Every structure is written in C-alpha cells, then in structure tokens.
Amino acid sequence: MTVTSTSSRMPPYAGNGAATAFPVDIPFPDADSIQAILCRPGQADAELVRDTDYTLAGAGDPAGGTLTFPKAGSAYSVLAEGETLHILRVLPLTQERAWDNVDALDAGQIEAGNDRLTMITQQLQEQMDRAVQWPATASGDTDAATWLGTAVAARDQAVAAAAAAEAARSVAVAARDAAELAELHAGVSADAADAAQDVAEIVRDQAQAASASAVAARDAAVPAAATAQAAADAAVPAAAAALSARDAAALSAAEAAGWAALAGAVVGDFGLVTEPEGETYDYGGLV
C-alpha cells in the first residue's frame, strides 16, 4: 500500500458523554501498532488495553479503520466531557524481513518494508516535534545534562515568579475588596448624613415656625394688655362712683327711715283717713 498521510497520530478526540466510535484515518499495518491513551483532568494518563478496554478494526487498510471505546466489560466509561482520547501509531524500530540472495524479489514485500520505514520515520518525526531542540546554528555547550540543569533552574524561577504573581494577585483582590467595602461604608455614611441633614432642616423649619407663632402671639398680647390696662383704669372711677352711690343710697335710706318715723309719730293718732279722692290711708302705710 502507499502511505499518503504524513501524520502518525490522530487529533485528540474530546468526549461528549455519548460518542463511542472514533475514526483512525491513518494506515496501520497491524492492530499492535496502535496505542490509545485516555486523558482525564486531575488524573494520570491511562494507556488503554486493546480487546480489554477497546476494539480496533481496519489493520492493513490504507484508509485506516475505527477504534471503539469503551469495550463491553471495560473498567472505563463512555468518554465524558473534559476527557480526551489520543490515538497514535507506534511501531517497534525493527526490520523483521530477512532477504536471501537466491530468493525471488517480491514487490509487495519490498513495498511493505518501505511503508514500514516511512511509518517509523513519521513516528520519530512526531516525537521530535514534541521535543526541545537546539537550533541548527547553535554553538557552544550543547550537553543535554547542562541544558536540563538550566531548564530546571529556569522552571523553578518561573514557578517562584508565578507564586509571587499569585500572591500579588491575592493582595490586589483583597485591596479591591477592601476598597469596595470602604466605598459601601462611605455610601452608607453619606446616606446617613443626608438623612440627618433632612431631619435638621425639618427641626429648623419647625423652630422657625414656632418662633413666628411666638412673635405673633406676643404682638397680639400687646394690644390685649393695653385694653386690659385701659379697662382696669376705667374700673377705678367706676368703683369709686359705685361706692359713692352706695353711700348715697344708704344715706337716703336712713333719711327716709327717719322721715317715716317722724311721720308715724305725727299722724299715728289719726288712724285711718279717707281722702277726698277716695283713697284710704294709714299714715303708717297705704291700706
């Protein structure tokens, strides 16, 4: 067969809680050359076992085949959201064909060998693509151990910087929360101040109204007091006149009693007297 695909792996399949059939659109010579890896958040990657966790069809087909996961009885469940399935073609780096000088050449076997070498080349390239490499123009020390030490030191510095950044972020978040709380308290204080000002204005208006009422009452009391004073002043001569009238009346009564007594003494002996007009008098009183 020909190898027209340049890839030795499928793009990761994202789980949706329903799909179980996953296309393998790369050719693979046998079922043993496919590796399936389950990636789950917060857990170590799990390498799945063929015919235990999944089944595979299409070995030797240039168009590839299909991987079905999970297989009935597997310890794993249907690929869920957040999980991914990685399918790779991994061949052993061996050449298993032994040629003999007297053997007839078989074009199919030669092509199969070339296909295998091509797949191994693609496999190695895929691994190199995932590796850290020095540029082709690099010079100086290219010792892997030295580079690894530098990389580890850089990683530690990056981790420390990330921790410091996280601490700074936490401080910033706390400062923001404190500012929001202060703003909230300021708003409450401002509302309380506005309410107190409103109450003060109401009390002031009431005080002004009471003051105006007091002034009006005072202004009304002034003429009333003057009138009362005038009445008091007028009552003084009236009282004096009444006393004089009372004294005059008493004097008149005394005089009248005296005259009556004198009259009785003068006419008491006459008894009843009939006057010419027909009225009869007792000079002690009218009969």
C-alpha positions in Angstrom: 0.0 0.0 0.0 1.0 3.6 -0.3 1.4 6.0 2.7 -0.1 9.3 1.7 -0.7 10.7 5.2 2.2 12.5 6.8 0.8 12.1 10.3 1.4 9.2 12.8 -1.4 10.2 15.2 -5.0 11.4 15.2 -6.0 14.8 16.6 -7.3 14.3 20.2 -11.0 13.3 20.5 -12.9 15.3 23.0 -15.5 13.5 25.0 -19.2 14.4 24.9 -20.7 11.6 27.0 -22.1 9.8 24.0 -19.6 9.0 21.2 -18.0 5.6 21.3 -16.7 5.1 17.7 -13.5 7.1 16.8 -12.1 7.0 13.2 -8.4 6.1 12.8 -7.7 7.9 9.5 -4.0 6.8 9.3 -2.9 3.5 7.9 -1.5 1.0 10.4 0.0 -2.4 9.4 -1.4 -4.4 12.3 -3.5 -3.9 15.5 -0.4 -4.0 17.7 0.8 -0.7 16.1 -2.0 1.4 17.5 -1.7 3.0 21.0 -4.7 4.5 22.7 -4.3 6.9 25.7 -7.1 8.2 27.9 -6.5 11.7 29.4 -8.7 12.8 32.3 -8.5 16.1 34.3 -6.6 15.7 37.6 -5.6 12.1 36.9 -2.6 10.4 35.4 -2.9 9.4 31.7 -4.1 5.8 31.3 -2.8 3.6 28.4 -5.8 1.6 27.2 -5.6 -2.2 26.5 -6.8 -3.5 23.2 -9.6 -6.1 23.4 -10.0 -5.2 27.1 -10.8 -1.5 27.0 -11.4 -1.0 23.3 -11.7 -2.8 20.0 -9.9 -1.9 16.7 -10.8 -2.6 13.0 -9.0 -1.7 9.8 -5.5 -3.1 10.3 -3.6 -3.1 6.9 -6.3 -0.9 5.2 -4.7 2.2 3.5 -7.8 4.2 4.6 -7.3 3.3 8.2 -10.1 2.0 10.5 -12.2 2.6 13.6 -11.5 2.4 17.3 -14.5 1.6 19.5 -14.2 2.7 23.2 -15.2 1.5 25.7 -15.4 -2.2 25.1 -18.2 -4.0 27.0 -16.8 -5.0 30.4 -14.2 -2.3 30.4 -13.4 -0.6 33.7 -13.8 2.7 31.8 -17.0 4.6 30.9 -18.0 6.5 27.8 -15.7 9.3 27.1 -17.1 12.2 29.2 -16.9 16.0 28.7 -13.5 17.2 29.7 -11.8 13.9 28.8 -9.8 13.3 25.7 -8.8 10.2 23.7 -5.4 10.1 22.0 -4.7 7.6 19.2 -1.1 7.1 18.0 0.6 4.7 15.6 3.7 3.3 17.3 5.9 0.7 15.6 8.9 -1.1 17.0 12.1 0.1 15.5 13.0 -3.2 13.9 13.4 -4.8 10.5 11.9 -8.2 10.5 12.4 -9.3 6.9 15.4 -11.4 6.1 16.4 -11.5 2.4 18.3 -14.3 0.8 20.4 -13.9 -2.4 18.6 -16.8 -4.1 15.1 -15.5 -3.1 12.9 -14.1 -5.8 12.1 -10.4 -5.3 8.5 -9.7 -4.1 7.4 -6.2 -4.9 4.7 -6.4 -2.3 7.2 -7.3 0.5 9.5 -4.5 -0.7 6.7 -2.0 -0.6 5.6 -3.2 2.8 9.1 -2.7 4.1 9.3 0.8 2.6 5.8 1.5 4.1 7.1 0.4 7.5 10.2 2.5 7.3 8.1 5.5 6.2 5.8 5.0 9.2 8.7 4.7 11.6 10.2 7.9 10.1 6.9 9.7 10.7 6.7 8.3 14.2 10.2 9.6 15.0 9.4 12.9 13.5 6.2 13.2 15.6 8.3 12.5 18.7 10.9 15.0 17.7 8.2 17.6 17.2 7.3 17.2 20.8 10.9 17.6 22.0 13.0 20.6 22.9 15.7 21.1 20.3 18.7 23.4 19.8 18.7 25.5 16.7 20.7 24.2 13.8 23.0 27.2 14.1 23.6 26.7 17.9 27.2 26.9 19.1 28.9 26.3 22.3 27.8 23.8 25.0 25.0 21.5 23.8 25.4 19.0 26.6 21.9 17.7 27.5 22.6 17.4 31.2 23.8 21.0 31.4 20.9 22.2 29.4 18.5 20.2 31.6 20.0 21.9 34.7 19.5 25.3 33.1 15.9 24.4 32.1 15.1 23.1 35.7 16.5 26.3 37.2 14.5 28.4 34.8 11.4 26.3 35.6 12.0 26.9 39.3 12.3 30.6 38.8 9.2 30.6 36.7 7.3 28.7 39.4 8.6 31.2 42.1 7.6 34.1 39.8 4.1 32.5 39.3 3.7 32.1 43.1 4.8 35.7 43.7 2.3 36.8 41.0 -0.4 34.8 42.6 0.4 36.3 46.0 0.3 39.8 44.4 -3.0 39.0 42.8 -4.4 37.9 46.1 -3.2 41.1 47.7 -4.7 43.1 44.9 -8.0 41.2 45.2 -8.0 41.9 49.0 -7.3 45.6 48.4 -10.0 45.7 45.8 -12.5 44.1 48.2 -11.4 46.5 51.0 -11.9 49.4 48.6 -15.4 48.2 47.7 -16.2 47.8 51.3 -14.9 51.2 52.1 -16.9 52.6 49.3 -20.0 50.8 50.5 -19.5 52.2 54.1 -18.9 55.7 52.6 -22.1 55.4 50.7 -24.0 54.4 53.9 -22.4 57.2 55.8 -23.3 59.7 53.1 -26.9 58.5 53.2 -27.0 58.8 57.0 -25.5 62.3 56.7 -28.2 63.3 54.1 -30.9 61.9 56.4 -29.5 63.8 59.4 -29.4 67.0 57.3 -33.0 66.4 56.3 -34.0 66.0 59.9 -32.1 69.1 60.9 -33.8 71.1 58.2 -37.2 69.9 59.4 -36.3 70.8 63.0 -35.1 74.2 61.9 -38.3 74.8 59.9 -40.4 73.8 62.9 -38.3 76.1 65.2 -38.7 79.0 62.8 -42.5 78.3 62.6 -42.7 78.2 66.4 -40.7 81.4 66.7 -43.0 83.1 64.2 -46.0 81.9 66.2 -44.5 83.2 69.4 -43.8 86.6 67.8 -47.4 86.7 66.5 -48.7 85.8 70.0 -46.5 88.4 71.6 -47.8 91.0 69.1 -51.4 90.1 69.8 -50.8 90.2 73.5 -49.6 93.8 73.5 -52.9 95.4 72.4 -54.8 93.0 74.6 -52.7 94.0 77.6 -53.3 97.7 76.7 -57.0 97.1 76.5 -57.0 95.3 79.8 -55.0 98.1 81.4 -57.5 100.7 80.0 -60.4 98.6 81.4 -58.6 98.5 84.7 -58.0 102.2 84.6 -61.7 102.7 83.8 -62.8 100.4 86.5 -61.2 102.5 89.2 -63.5 105.6 88.9 -66.5 103.3 88.2 -65.8 101.5 91.5 -65.4 104.9 93.2 -68.7 106.0 91.7 -70.4 102.8 92.9 -69.1 103.3 96.4 -70.4 106.9 96.3 -73.8 105.7 95.0 -73.9 103.0 97.7 -73.1 105.5 100.4 -75.7 108.0 99.0 -78.3 105.2 98.9 -77.6 104.3 102.5 -77.8 107.9 103.5 -81.1 108.2 101.6 -82.5 105.1 103.2 -81.5 106.4 106.6 -83.1 109.7 105.9 -86.3 108.0 104.6 -86.5 105.9 107.7 -86.1 108.9 109.8 -88.8 110.8 108.0 -91.1 107.7 108.2 -90.6 107.5 111.9 -91.3 111.2 112.2 -94.4 110.9 110.1 -95.7 108.0 112.1 -95.2 109.9 115.3 -97.1 112.9 113.8 -100.1 111.1 112.3 -100.1 107.9 114.3 -103.1 109.1 116.3 -105.3 109.8 113.4 -105.9 106.2 112.4 -107.5 105.5 109.1 -108.2 108.6 107.0 -110.2 108.7 103.7 -109.0 111.4 101.4 -111.3 113.3 99.1 -110.1 111.3 96.0 -111.4 108.1 97.7 -108.2 106.6 98.8 -107.9 105.5 102.5 -104.5 105.9 104.2 -103.0 104.8 107.4 -100.2 107.2 107.8 -98.2 104.3 108.8 -98.8 102.9 105.2 -101.4 102.5 102.4 -104.4 100.3 103.3 
